[in-house]
Amino acid sequence: MYNKDYPEGLSCHVRDPKVFEYEGKYYMVIGARTMEDKGEVLVFESEDLDNWKHIRTFETMARIGYMWECPDLFEINGQWILMACPQGLEGGKYEFQNIYSCGYFIIEGDFRTNGFITEYKEADFGFDFYAPQTFVHDGRRLLLGWMGMPDASYTNPTIEYGYQHCMSVFRELDFANNTLYMKPVKEFEHLRKELFEYDEENTSYKVLDDKRAFDLELQNFGDRFEIEIFDTLKLDFDAGRGDLELSFIANGYGREKRFLRTKSIENLRLMIDASSVEIFVNDGKQVMSTRMYPVEYKEIKVSGNIEEKLYSPLYNFTMALLGILNSLFDKDRKESKMKLIVGLGNPGREYVNTRHNAGFYVVEKLAYELGEDISERKYKGLFAKVRIGNEKAIILEPQTYMNNSGESVRAFMDYFKIEAADVIVVYDDINLEPGNLRIRLKGSAGGHNGIKSLIAHMGTSDFPRVKVGVGEKPAKMDLADHVLGRFGDTDKKLLDEAAFDAIEAIKAYGGRSVRYCNEQIQYQKDKVRKNMSLFENPLKRLADFESLEESIKKKDSRYRSVICPSGKKHI
């Protein structure tokens, strides 16, 4: 496009195009700033995506900021909405509290002809939310925003290490009563693993492990309540005062307070991650989003006439975000043969985290990375359908107990017409030290009863397998006691490293050689090491490379990050 394609009276600040298709034509909205320092949004139309014609300008009579950035135009429940980020609004206690705003206008009429925008409403009342964009998936209008704020007076400690900011969780939109509602997408509910319920006697949840991500639901029955998150953040609702106050106890890095005007709160949902909190008020009618940087992740406390449920997912919402992205967009990739990825183990709580369940442990981490939960039941097994790259796959945990695992595997092979060469089995190996792997494309059972069952039911031993080291049994200990025993702290950390490597091996395999799989594992490790400084703890400078590596081994990164391995050698 050229200058002649734009209306007159614009400054050089014209940016952030969003293109969409509607009723057989293409439309584009662009944020703009006029020569009179007034924000507006330009609407263009095209039939071929090459030639564009300006058809509308959305503006207000009164000046709402000098520039409208990052516009989005969409329809939901029959109502057209214009989202934008006005810059240059003068704020007060309850409105326009950030240097730049983020909100939406309701459009009355046809956006292409005579439609006009009505009152501007803010979309988020926290410290860190900007430039959201939406798209449609499975009939739902989903939104993803940037958890940052340009030119703000507050900052992030990670900037010292060359990076800052992150993305919000995916939000599903709804429109009712002239209001745009936002709530976390339903996929996050599949990540819930452990439940802690607050009551009069239990008003504090103490974090006893390395969990950083939580999903908290609250029902309020009173006029006041307070929530304290770690050593950092406090939420204080007072109906008499008429607001919800978000304040920093410490570690706000310039962030102090934000206010949400409301006299009634029936429910809250908090998506708490390692360095962020997103607060959805009254079914998402209002939202507050902020970054935070706790020194210690020890405790989440509540008080008031409320009921709360606190769920702790397996890892963090960043990994979930990657998994959901895969599940949203992988369907458009080229189809390939189905793979069956089998983790061996025993069902039941008494066997969780035992050495014999190393196979279960690895495939559960793989499923989580892909945004799925192994929860569907069929043919004596729990399974999940996933995609790895451009390949369809089923992740299977046989529920027949180890010695009869082949029954479930054979049934899945027959039903889905999967060949033995496309079955990848992950299981424990006492002949390997904890943290080590061995990849084989075929071989004997080696005394492993689960593999014996697979060979008997599959009629062949020619199927790939990933052996995860659990260590040799101590002298004078019964083998069953050893494999059904749980990992110690040191071996558990080594298992986490091996699980990372096993997942890389599974993703790399596609009928390829063992050497190729090992090379891909090493490539991923080298890539992680190359960028290792990005995962350094911003609140504590580490003395040297070895201590940095040790910190990442312990998964002690305090911010949104992937889990990094430490580079174990392979056999």
N, C-alpha and C positions, 0 to 999 in steps of 0.2 A: 504494500500500500504506500501511497505517496501523500504529501501534504494536501494535495487537491482533493483527496478522498475524505478529509476530515472537515467538520464545520469550522467556520471562522471563530476567532476570539479565544482560541486555546493557547495555553502556554506550551512549553516543551515537555511538561509532565503529563504524558499520556501513556498508560502502561497496564499490564496485567490482564491480557485478553482471556476470556473464557468462551469456548465454542461449544454449541450443542445443536442437535437436530430436532426439528419440530414441524409436524405436518408437511413433510416432504421438502423442507428448506432448512438451510443452516443459518444460525444466528450467533452473533458474537457481541459480548459486552466488554467494554474497556473503561477503566477508571481514568478520570481526567481532572485537570485543574485549569480554570479559565484565567485569562489575563487579569481579571478582577479578584483573583484569589478566592474562587468559589468552587467547591467540589461538585462533580456531576458524573453520570455514567452515560456513555454513548452506546447505542444499539445499532448494529449493522446486520444486513441480510445478504445471503448469497445462495445461488443455486448450484454452484460447482466447487466451492471452497477456494476458488482463485479470484473471482471478481466480487468485491464487496461494495454494498451501497449503504450509506448512512440513512436510517429511517426514523430514528427517535433519539431524543436526549432526555434522560430522567434527571430532574433537578427540583429544588424546593424554592419557594418564594423567599423564605428567610434563609440566611446563610447557615449551613450546617457543616462547618469546617472548610478549609481551603483546598483539600484534596480528598477524593474518595478512591482508596486503593482496593485491589483484590476483589472486584465484584463477582457475584454469582447470581444467575437468574434461573429460577426453577419453579415447577408446579408441584404442589402437594395437596391432596384431598380437594382438588378442584380450585385451589387458590394459588395465584402467582405471587412469588416472593422475590424481592431484590435484596441480596445481602451485600454489604460493603463495609469498608473500614475507613471512616472519616478521620482525617487528621486536622488538628487545630481547634478542637472543641474546648470551651472553658468549662471546667468541672466543679462539682460540689461534693458534699459528703456522700450522697447516694447515686450520683450520676456522673459519668465521664471522669472517673477517678484516675484512669491511666492517661498517659501522655497522648495515646491514640486510642480510639474507640473501635468497637467491632459490634455490628448489629444488623438490623434488617428493616425494610419498609414493606408494607402490604400494598399490593398493586390493585387498584380498582379499575376494571375494564380490561380491554385487550392491550397487552404490552406492545403490540406491533403498531397500533393506530392511536386510539384516543385514551388509553389507560394512563392513570396518574398515580403517584405514590402518596401514601398517607403518613401518619406519625412514625417517627424513627424510634425503634426499640432496641435496647442493648441486648446482645446475645450472651454475654458472659460478664460477671462482675468481679472476677478475681484479678490477680496481678499479671497472669501470663496466658493470654489467648489472643490469637491474631490470624488473619488471612485464611479463614476456613474455606474449604471447597466441598461440593457435594457431588454425588453420583447415584445412580439407581442400580440396585442389585437385588434379585429375587423379589421384585416389586416394592422394595423398601428404598426410601431416600436416605442415604447414609452420608455422614459428614466427618471430615478429618481436618483438624486445625493444628496450627503451629503453636506450641507452648513456649512462647517468647514474646518480647515486646521491644520493638526497635526504639532506640534513642531514650530508653528509660533511665531513670536515675539510679535504679538498683541493678545488680549485676549477678553473675554466676561464678563460683570459684573455679570452674573448669576452664575458664577463658585463659588462665595462666598456662594451660597445657594445649591450647590451640583449638578448642572446640567448646560449644555451648548449645543450649536449646534442645528440644525434642518434640515429638508429635503427641497429640492427645490420643486418647482411646477413640476407636470408632464409635460414633454416636448415630443412633437412629432417630429420624425426625418425625414429628407428627404436628398437625395444625388443628387447633380447636379453640373456640372462644377468642378468636382474633389474636392468638398467641402461638408462637412456634415453640414446641416442646422438644427437648433433647434427652435421650437416655442412652446408656451403654448398650451396644448391640447384644443380642441374646447369646451370641457365641461365647461371651465371657462367662456365662453361667455354667458352661461345660467344664470350665477350669477349676471350679470349686472342689476342693478336696477335703479340708478339715473345717469343722464348725465349732465356734465358741459362742455360747449364748450368755449375754450379760443378764444379771438380775440384781436384787437388792444386796445379796452377799458377794456377788462376783462383779465388781465394778471396774476391774482392771484386768486387761489381758497382758500377760508378761511373755515377751518373745524369748523363747529358750533356745532357738537355733538360728540359722542364718536367713530366715524368711525376711523378705523386704516388701512383698506385694500382698495386699489385702483388699477384699471386697466387703464393705460394711453396709448393712441395711439397718435403718432406724425407724421405729414408729414412735411418734411423740404423743403423749396424753396430757401434757402440762403446759404451763406458761413459761418455763425456763428449762434449759439444759446446757451442759458444757461437755465438750469432747477435747481431750488433749492427745495429740499424736506425737509419740516419741518425746524427745526433749525440745521440740521445735515449734509446733503449731497448736493453736487453740481456736476452737469454735465456741461462741457464746451467743445463745439465743435468749432474748428477753421480750416477751409479748408486750409488757408494759412500756418498754423502751421503743418497741416497734421495729426491731431489726435483728439481723444475724450478723455478728461481728467475727471476721476472720483476722486473727492477729498472730504475730510471731513472738514466741517466748525467747527464741535465740536463733542464730544462724539464718537470718532472713536475707543477709547480704544487701541491706538497704530497703528491703520490704518491711513494712510496719503493719498497717491495718487496711482492710477493705470492708465495706458495709453493704448489706443487702436489705433494702427496706421491705419488711414483711411483718404483719401482726399475727400470722398464723403459720405454723409449720406442722404438717401432718406426718410427713416422712422425709427422710434423707437417704441418699445412697452415695457412699464415698468410694471412689476408686483410688486406692493408696498404692503408690509405687515407690521405688527406692528414692527418687528425688522429685516426686510430683504428687499432687492431690487434686482430684476433680470431684466437686461436690454438686450433686444433683438434688435440687430442692423441690418438694411437692410434685413428684413424678416427672421431674425435669422441666417444670415451668420456668425455673430460673437456675442458673449454673454459676459456680465460682471455681476458677482453675488457677493453680499456682504451682511454681517450683518450690522445693524445700531441700535443705541440706543437713540432715541430722548428723550429729557426731556419733550417737549411739541409737540403735534401734531396739529399745528395751521394753516399751510399755505403751499401750493405748488405753486411756482411762475415760470413763463416762460418768455423768451424774445427772439426775433429773428423773421425772416420771416417764420413763421411756422403756421400750423393748428394743434390743439390738441383737443382731446376728452378724458375727464376723467370720468370713470365709477366708481361708488362706490358699491361694493357688500354688501350683508346684514351683514355678520359677518367678517370672516377672511379666508385666504386661507388654514389655517390648518384644520378648520372644513370642508372646501371644499375638501381638500386632503382625509380626512376620508370618506367623502361621495363618492368621486370618487373611492377610494379603495373598498368600499362596492359594488358600481355598477360594478366594473371590475370583482370581484371575487365571488359575491354572486350567480351567475348563476349555479355554480357547486354544490350548497348545495341541500339537500333533498327537494323535492317538498311537499307542504302542501296545505290546503284549502285556498282559497282566502278570504282576509279580506277587508272590506270597511270602511275606516276611514273618517268620515264626519265632517268637521268644518262648523258651522252655522254662517251666517252673511249676510250682504247686499252688493251687488256689487256696484262699483262706487267709485271715489276718495273721494266724500263727506263723505263716511262712514269709510274711513281708520282710524284705531286707535280709533274707538269709542268703547264704552263698549259692545254694541250689537255684535261687530265683534271680540270678544275675541276668538271665535271658529276658525275663519279664521287665526287669529294671531298665535295660537298654531300650527295648521296643516302646516302653511307656515314655521315655525321654524323646525318642524319635517321633512318636505320635504327637507329643506336646509341641515339639519344634514345628510340626506341620499343621498345628492348629486343630488337632482332633483329639478325641477321647476314646479309648478302647472300651466301649460300653455296649455295643450291639451284641445280641446273642444268636448263635446259630451253630448247629452241628457240634454240640458239646464244647463250644469255645466262645470267648469274647473277641470281637474284632472291630476294626475301623477301616473304612475305605479312604484311601489317601492318594495323592499324586506326588511323585518324586521326579522333578524335572518334567519331562513329557511322558512319563510312564505311569499308568495306573498301578496301584498296589493295594493289597490287603495286609494289614498288620493283625496277626492272630496270636492270642494267648490261649492254648488249649486248657480246658478246665477239667480234664480227666485225671489229674495227677500225673506226675512225671512219667511213670512207667507205662502209661497208656496214651501218651501224646499222639502217637501215630493215627489213632482213630479219628480224631478231629481233623488232623492235617489231610488225611486221605479223603475225607468227606468234602473239604473245601476244594481240593484239587479236582475232584470229580465234578462238583457243581459248577465251578468257574472255569473248568477245562484248562487247568494250569499244569504245565509240564514240570517234571522233576528238576530240570535245569533252571527253572524260574522260581524255585523254592529256596529261600535263604534262611538258614536256621541260626539263631543266636543262643548260645548256652554256656554254662560254666565249665571250666577245665581246671582240675586240681593239679595238673602237671605244669601249669604256668603260674608264675608269680603274680600277685595282685597288681593290676595296672598294665599287664602285658596282653597282647592279642596274638592269635594265630588265625590266618585266613586260609581256608582250604576249599577247593572246588569239588572234592570228593574224598572218600576215605572210609575207614572202618569206624565202628562205634567207640572203640578205645575204652570199653568198659562202662560207658555212659548209658544208663538204662533208657533215658529219653530218646537217644539216638538209635538204640536198638529197636525201640518201638517204631520209630519213623522208617527205618530200613525195612522192617518186617511188613509194614502196611503199604509202603510205597513200592516195594519190590525192587529197590535199587539203592545203592549207596552213593550214586553219582549225583549228588546235589551239593551246592555250595554251603559252607557254614562259617560262622565267625565265632571262634572260641574266646571266651573272656576269662582271664586268669583269676582264680580265687585262692590260690596257694595250696601247698601240700598239707595234708593233715599232720598235726603234731604226733610224735611217737606215743604209742600206747593209747591213742584216742581212737575210738570207733569211727569208721569212715562216715557212717550215717550221722553221727553226732556232729562231725566236722561240717559236712555240707549243709546240714539243717541248722547250723549255728549262724549267728548274725555277725556282720562285719564289725571290727573295731574301728575307732575313729580314723586311724592312719590308713587302714585298708579301704575304708569307705571313700576316702579322698582319692585313693588310687583307682578305685572302681569308677568314680566320676570321670577321671582322665580316660580310662579305657572305654567308657561309654561314649565319650566324644569321638574317640578314634573309631569305634565300632559303627557309629552313625555315619561318619564320613566314608567308611568302607562300604556300607550298604548303599549310600547315595551314589558312590562311584561305580558300583558293580552293574553291569548290563551285559553279562556274558563275557566280560573282559578278564584279563589275566590277574593273578594275585599281585604281580609286580605293579600293574597299573593301579590297583586299589591302594597298595602301600604308598606309591608315589603321590596319589591324591591326598592321602592322610598327611604325608609330610608337607605337601604344598600348603594345605590348610594351616598346619602348625606354623610354617614359616611365615605365612601371611599374617597370622595373629601376632607372632613375635615382632614383625616389622612395624606393626601399628600398636605395639604394646603400651607405649607411652600414653595413648588415648584412654587407657583404662586405669591409669594411675589414680590413686586416692588423692583428690584435690585438697583434702584437709590435712594431709600429712605427707611431706616430701620424703620419698624413699631414698635410701642412701646409694644404692647401686642396683645393677640389673638383677642380681640374685635375689635381693629382697623384694624387688618388684615382681619377679616371677613367683616367689613364694606367696605374696599377697594375692595374686590372681589364682594360684592353686587353691587357696582357701576361699575363693569366691567372695573376697572382701571388698569388691568394687562397690562403692556406695551410691552409684548413679546408674541410670538406665544403661544397660550394656548387655552384650551377649556374654555367655559364660566361656571363659578362655581356658584352654588346656595348658599343660606345662611341657609337653614334648617328650613323651616316653618313647624309648626305642622299641622297635618291633622285631619279632622273630620271624 
